[in-house]
Amino acid sequence: MAQPSKRSTVYFDPEFHAALRLKSAHSNRTVSDIVNDAVRAALAEDQEDLAAFEDRVAEPTMSYEALLDDLKAHGKITITCA
């Protein structure tokens, strides 16, 4: 059994609100459906990112300084004095 929807007040930038209302009218969908789909997609993307981080947790890390040294050593960057 589906749980009842929860109500919340969300304040949109006026231009975003106008765009949502237009999209709602053109797609015959409610603003709530459009926003729920957008939130669902953002959360799914977060889940994908977390899974990717988990997959790469055993990879070696490199400091920013070491990265710059490596780029310099391989001729990718050069140091010029001002």
Secondary structure, DSSP 4 states (H G I P E B T S, - for coil): -PPPPPP---PPPHHHHHHHHHHHHHHT--HHHHHHHHHHHHHHHHHHHHHHHHHTTTS----HHHHHHHHHHTTS------
